[in-house]
Amino acid sequence: MHRIRKWGPAALLVAPSLLAIGVFVYGFLGWNLRVSLSDWRGLRANYDYAGLDNYRRLAEDSRFTDGVQNVVVFTLVFVAGTLVAGFLLALLLERGIRGEAFFRTVFLFPMAISFIATAIIWRWLLSNATGAQETGLNKLFDSVGLGFLANDWFKSDSNWAVASVAIAAGWALVGYIMALFLAGMRGVSDDLREAARVDGASEAKAFWFVVRPMLLPVVMSAIVILAHISLKTFDLIYAMDAKSRKIETPALYMWFTTFEGLNFSIGAAIATLLVVGIALVIVPYIWYSVRSERRS
Amino acid sequence: MKTAAEAPTRIRSRWSAYVTTTRYIVLFALVCLFLIPVYVLLVTAMKDPAQVSPSRMWQLPDSFSLDTFGAVWPVLEPGFRNSVLMAVPASIISSLLGAANGFVLAKWRFPGADIVFPLILFGMFIPYQAILIPMRELLTDWNLVGGLSGLILVHIIYGLPITTLIFRSYFVTISDELIDSAQVDGAGMIRTLAFVALPIALPAFAVSMIWQFTSAWNDFLFGLVLTSTNSWPVTVALNNIAGGQVVPFHEAMASALLASIPTLLVYVLMGRFFMRGLMAGALKG
């Protein structure tokens, strides 16, 4: 009896949230899965079971497979670039820099602005206009004699067009990764480093043998966070150049095929594949985080 | 003996002075590089509209002018107002619910809490594409599409994982004795939460509110799917004003700047709390 009275109010407090998440996250994921196995095209909902037809169709749809290729390129460039840049920034700031707060504030501020605003600025910076219309980075390169660096950026015809979107995304996220690394480096107690130094290790060696191994969890977090962002990013690419197939990823194709093409079942199938992709990265991560917290 | 021991330290300290200087130089160079987009944004938005052309992007204005802001503000203003009306209630309600959840999950470890918590957390990582179709269907049935209330509702709900996480991490650090003593005094669970736990959780409130406000303000996808022209949040309005290459380039820049002011203000004024929210978002205390 006592137990029940104790759990009663607690259950009451969390019930609305659990119900909401139950419906809006898990219920909707299931519902979406069902749409992906249906024949729903057009405005009227249609749940007639169609098996894996939509998935089969996607496998043969070049717009989808090109999108997958784009998101792979985007993820590789974005994750690797942001990780390395964020680590280097943290390394520069790590030991007693005066004005550290200023530097951190500068490198982190893009996290406060929307991807739409970010995309609008970068779309102009990465413009490929030529002649009198030339602008952005190309113009800057030209005027300082680095004209050979001029580029078609995200308008390029190459498969790497989407990599220039990763520049904008990296600009937006690098401060975050820097902050994660800084927190990780600071987490290694100074005593431990001091001990290494007393034992005769140089500053660099103390870093390599004491700090570096402890940064592995940070690297894992950073990779997981960046990779899942790159899979689901929509607004940045949409505002950069919504109509370009060269930078379109499945996250955008889902939107276009669903809400413009009214191919609801195909859209749902793309979305389901996105969930699978992200769950592969995220579920082990959550599991690991919750478990390591419980152990400590 | 003594000199031998001193020599290496002196060498090292002179060496480290060089390292420190180099480090500052590199950092300042990186700051300049990093702020290039901000330079372009400010310089363009503050030019006299008559002087603006993409080819003069890098030049400082001959004369300072706020005319461009005046020109775009009337177009952006309705979206701006919608975003305030949406993001403020969404962040308050989501934070309150998150506080209740976090408190229960931290202090009343009910059976199954260890499974429920990761299930809640997963909600913050899902790609929203995967809930768009059902969300549109259900909210259409409930008559919540086309206005702001549907948008507020989804921001509350999809904010719950992170607000719960923020408050749970905070309450875990509060000693059980404080809670227990309230219990001994006869306060029930809900009164303990309202009068003991919440008043000391103000820092967590700041973190949670800031996170929620920023993500609701900056959201685009939900706004795109759930609102109509009159209820567009500022991001959707911004994309419509500044999207496409036909828009005058200085107006695009000025609109982007105006639309970013509230979250930038929050960031500058409350950076510490903003930072803690980011850290929580990485699942690390």
Boltz contact constraints between the chains, C-beta under 6 A:
constraints:
  - contact:
      token1: [A, 7]
      token2: [B, 110]
      max_distance: 6.0
  - contact:
      token1: [A, 9]
      token2: [B, 189]
      max_distance: 6.0
  - contact:
      token1: [A, 9]
      token2: [B, 190]
      max_distance: 6.0
  - contact:
      token1: [A, 10]
      token2: [B, 104]
      max_distance: 6.0
  - contact:
      token1: [A, 10]
      token2: [B, 108]
      max_distance: 6.0
  - contact:
      token1: [A, 10]
      token2: [B, 189]
      max_distance: 6.0
  - contact:
      token1: [A, 13]
      token2: [B, 100]
      max_distance: 6.0
  - contact:
      token1: [A, 13]
      token2: [B, 104]
      max_distance: 6.0
  - contact:
      token1: [A, 14]
      token2: [B, 101]
      max_distance: 6.0
  - contact:
      token1: [A, 14]
      token2: [B, 104]
      max_distance: 6.0
  - contact:
      token1: [A, 17]
      token2: [B, 97]
      max_distance: 6.0
  - contact:
      token1: [A, 17]
      token2: [B, 101]
      max_distance: 6.0
  - contact:
      token1: [A, 17]
      token2: [B, 160]
      max_distance: 6.0
  - contact:
      token1: [A, 20]
      token2: [B, 157]
      max_distance: 6.0
  - contact:
      token1: [A, 21]
      token2: [B, 120]
      max_distance: 6.0
  - contact:
      token1: [A, 21]
      token2: [B, 123]
      max_distance: 6.0
  - contact:
      token1: [A, 21]
      token2: [B, 160]
      max_distance: 6.0
  - contact:
      token1: [A, 24]
      token2: [B, 157]
      max_distance: 6.0
  - contact:
      token1: [A, 25]
      token2: [B, 123]
      max_distance: 6.0
  - contact:
      token1: [A, 28]
      token2: [B, 131]
      max_distance: 6.0
  - contact:
      token1: [A, 28]
      token2: [B, 134]
      max_distance: 6.0
  - contact:
      token1: [A, 29]
      token2: [B, 130]
      max_distance: 6.0
  - contact:
      token1: [A, 31]
      token2: [B, 134]
      max_distance: 6.0
  - contact:
      token1: [A, 32]
      token2: [B, 130]
      max_distance: 6.0
  - contact:
      token1: [A, 32]
      token2: [B, 133]
      max_distance: 6.0
  - contact:
      token1: [A, 32]
      token2: [B, 134]
      max_distance: 6.0
  - contact:
      token1: [A, 35]
      token2: [B, 133]
      max_distance: 6.0
  - contact:
      token1: [A, 92]
      token2: [B, 23]
      max_distance: 6.0
  - contact:
      token1: [A, 92]
      token2: [B, 27]
      max_distance: 6.0
  - contact:
      token1: [A, 103]
      token2: [B, 27]
      max_distance: 6.0
  - contact:
      token1: [A, 106]
      token2: [B, 31]
      max_distance: 6.0
  - contact:
      token1: [A, 112]
      token2: [B, 263]
      max_distance: 6.0
  - contact:
      token1: [A, 112]
      token2: [B, 264]
      max_distance: 6.0
  - contact:
      token1: [A, 112]
      token2: [B, 267]
      max_distance: 6.0
  - contact:
      token1: [A, 113]
      token2: [B, 260]
      max_distance: 6.0
  - contact:
      token1: [A, 114]
      token2: [B, 218]
      max_distance: 6.0
  - contact:
      token1: [A, 114]
      token2: [B, 235]
      max_distance: 6.0
  - contact:
      token1: [A, 116]
      token2: [B, 220]
      max_distance: 6.0
  - contact:
      token1: [A, 116]
      token2: [B, 235]
      max_distance: 6.0
  - contact:
      token1: [A, 116]
      token2: [B, 238]
      max_distance: 6.0
  - contact:
      token1: [A, 116]
      token2: [B, 239]
      max_distance: 6.0
  - contact:
      token1: [A, 117]
      token2: [B, 256]
      max_distance: 6.0
  - contact:
      token1: [A, 117]
      token2: [B, 259]
      max_distance: 6.0
  - contact:
      token1: [A, 117]
      token2: [B, 260]
      max_distance: 6.0
  - contact:
      token1: [A, 120]
      token2: [B, 242]
      max_distance: 6.0
  - contact:
      token1: [A, 120]
      token2: [B, 252]
      max_distance: 6.0
  - contact:
      token1: [A, 120]
      token2: [B, 256]
      max_distance: 6.0
  - contact:
      token1: [A, 121]
      token2: [B, 37]
      max_distance: 6.0
  - contact:
      token1: [A, 121]
      token2: [B, 41]
      max_distance: 6.0
  - contact:
      token1: [A, 132]
      token2: [B, 55]
      max_distance: 6.0
  - contact:
      token1: [A, 135]
      token2: [B, 54]
      max_distance: 6.0
  - contact:
      token1: [A, 135]
      token2: [B, 55]
      max_distance: 6.0
  - contact:
      token1: [A, 135]
      token2: [B, 57]
      max_distance: 6.0
  - contact:
      token1: [A, 140]
      token2: [B, 58]
      max_distance: 6.0
  - contact:
      token1: [A, 176]
      token2: [B, 278]
      max_distance: 6.0
  - contact:
      token1: [A, 180]
      token2: [B, 282]
      max_distance: 6.0
  - contact:
      token1: [A, 221]
      token2: [B, 282]
      max_distance: 6.0
  - contact:
      token1: [A, 225]
      token2: [B, 282]
      max_distance: 6.0
  - contact:
      token1: [A, 228]
      token2: [B, 125]
      max_distance: 6.0
  - contact:
      token1: [A, 232]
      token2: [B, 127]
      max_distance: 6.0
  - contact:
      token1: [A, 234]
      token2: [B, 221]
      max_distance: 6.0
  - contact:
      token1: [A, 235]
      token2: [B, 220]
      max_distance: 6.0
  - contact:
      token1: [A, 239]
      token2: [B, 239]
      max_distance: 6.0
  - contact:
      token1: [A, 251]
      token2: [B, 129]
      max_distance: 6.0
  - contact:
      token1: [A, 254]
      token2: [B, 129]
      max_distance: 6.0
  - contact:
      token1: [A, 264]
      token2: [B, 133]
      max_distance: 6.0
  - contact:
      token1: [A, 268]
      token2: [B, 133]
      max_distance: 6.0
  - contact:
      token1: [A, 271]
      token2: [B, 129]
      max_distance: 6.0
  - contact:
      token1: [A, 271]
      token2: [B, 130]
      max_distance: 6.0
  - contact:
      token1: [A, 274]
      token2: [B, 127]
      max_distance: 6.0
  - contact:
      token1: [A, 274]
      token2: [B, 129]
      max_distance: 6.0
  - contact:
      token1: [A, 275]
      token2: [B, 130]
      max_distance: 6.0
  - contact:
      token1: [A, 278]
      token2: [B, 127]
      max_distance: 6.0
  - contact:
      token1: [A, 282]
      token2: [B, 125]
      max_distance: 6.0
  - contact:
      token1: [A, 286]
      token2: [B, 118]
      max_distance: 6.0
  - contact:
      token1: [A, 286]
      token2: [B, 121]
      max_distance: 6.0
  - contact:
      token1: [A, 289]
      token2: [B, 283]
      max_distance: 6.0
  - contact:
      token1: [A, 290]
      token2: [B, 118]
      max_distance: 6.0
